[in-house]
Structures are given as C-alpha cells and as structure tokens.
Amino acid sequence: QVQLVESGGGLMQTGGSLRLSCAASGRAFSGYAMGWFRRAPGKEREFVARITRNGRSTYYADSVKGRFTISSDNAKNTVYLQMNSLKPEDTAVYYCAAGVFTSYDAASYDYWGQGTQVTVSS
C-alpha cells in the first residue's frame, strides 16, 4: 500500500505560480512512477504530467507543456508539480497518483491522493 497526501493548493491570480507537493508513505517510493491529474468543475479528470520511476523522463499534457514541471525527490518520498503562468482554466482539484506501469490513462495508476484545490482568478 502507498498513501499519498497532496498539499500546496490555493488561490492565485492569473500569471502566478504555485508548487504542489505529494508526499508518499508506505511501500518504496522509488518503485513507482508518479503522475498528476486534475478535475475541473463539470469536466472529466484529465492527465497533467507524469514522471518515470527513475525520474529521468517526464511527460506533459499539451495544455500545460512549458508552464508546469514535474519532479521527484526520492530521499523525501515526494513528487512536485511546479505550476507557472497559471491561467483560469487551470482551476481544478489536482490529484497525485502512483503506479508501477503508468501512462496517460488514469486507470494505469494504483494509488491516489485526496486532491488539493487550485483556483486561478482572472
């Protein structure tokens, strides 16, 4: 079992920055690839970013590419999502997730956090 706890969400103006953190506990963090997803009001959950188990490869949704950066710190069992140049359309609940063999598909992740709200005002 892996427990995931997100933090760092909040209210930010357009163009601002936030950094989300996802702290993992339980089984060896380094054995899992990590991802971030989000769900905006009235919309389906969507992929945001993911990082491979060794931290060497990252992948992003087109909507956040160039603005968001995913990173991990295995020593701290934590994955981060640095969000810059925020837009109102980034408003959503953000979830981190962990899985052994992951992709852009949420179904490929085994463990999920409870989510953290990000609100971007115009």
N, C-alpha and C positions, 0 to 999 in steps of 0.2 A: 504494500500500500504506500502511496505517496500522498501527502497532504500539501496543498498549495494555498497560499494566502497572498492575495494582491493588496497593494497599497499604493498611494501616491496620486490617486484621482482627485478631482476637484473642479473648481470653476476657473476658467481662464478666458481672457479676451482673444479675439482673432489675432493671429500672428504671434501669440505667446508660446511658451514651452512648458511641458510637464514631463516628468520622468516617472514611469510606473515601475514598481518592483514586484516580483513574485518570489516569495520565499518558500522553499521546498523542505519538507521533512519526511522522514520515513526511509524508504529504500534509497540506495546510492543514486544521488542526483546525476552523476556523470553517465549513468547508464541510460538516460532518457534524452530524447530530443524534445525541445520545448517550442511552444507556439503561443501566439497571441491572437485572439479573435475578438470581435465586438458585435454588439447587437444594438442597433439604433431603434428608437421608438417606432413601432409599426413595421419593422423590417426583419428579415431573416438574419440569423447570425452569419457573419462573414469573416473570412480569413484576413488577417492583418500582416503577420510576419511569423517566420519560424527560423530556428537555428538548429543545426545538427548536433549530435551528441558530443562531437569533439570540438564544437564551437568554430569550426573553420569555414563553414558555409552558412550563408543567410539568404533568405528569400522573402520577398515583399509583394503585397498586393500593389497593383499599378496605382491605386488611389493614394498610397502613402509613400511610394518609392521616392527617394530623395529628401523626404521630410522626417521619416521615422527611422530609428536604428535599434535593432535588437542585439543584445549582448548577454553574455553569461559569465558568472564568476563561480567556478566550481568550488573554490575554497569557502565561499559563503553560501553555497547552495541557493543561489539567487539568479534569476534572469531579469533583465531590464528591458524596458521599451522607452527610449528617448523620443519624445514627440516634439518636433519643432514646427514652426509656421502653421500652427493649428488653425483649422477652419471650422465654421459652424457645423459643417457636415461630418466632422469627426466626433460630434456629440454621440455618446453611446455608453453602454456598460461594457467594460473591457475585461476579458477573461484570459487567464493564462491556462495552459494545458500541457500535459506531459504524455509522451508515448514512446514506445520503442521503435516502431517503424511508422513514421509520420509523413504526411503530405499536406496538401492544401485542404483536404477533406477533414472536417471536424470528427467524423466517425473513426479516423485513424488514431485518435488520442484516447488514452485510457483514464486519465485523471484530470479533473478540472477544479479551478478555484471558484470562489463565490462571486467574484466580479468586483470591479470598482468603477464608480460613475465618473465619467469625464464629460463636462459641459463646457462648450465653447460659445461665448456670446459674441454677437456681431456688433 
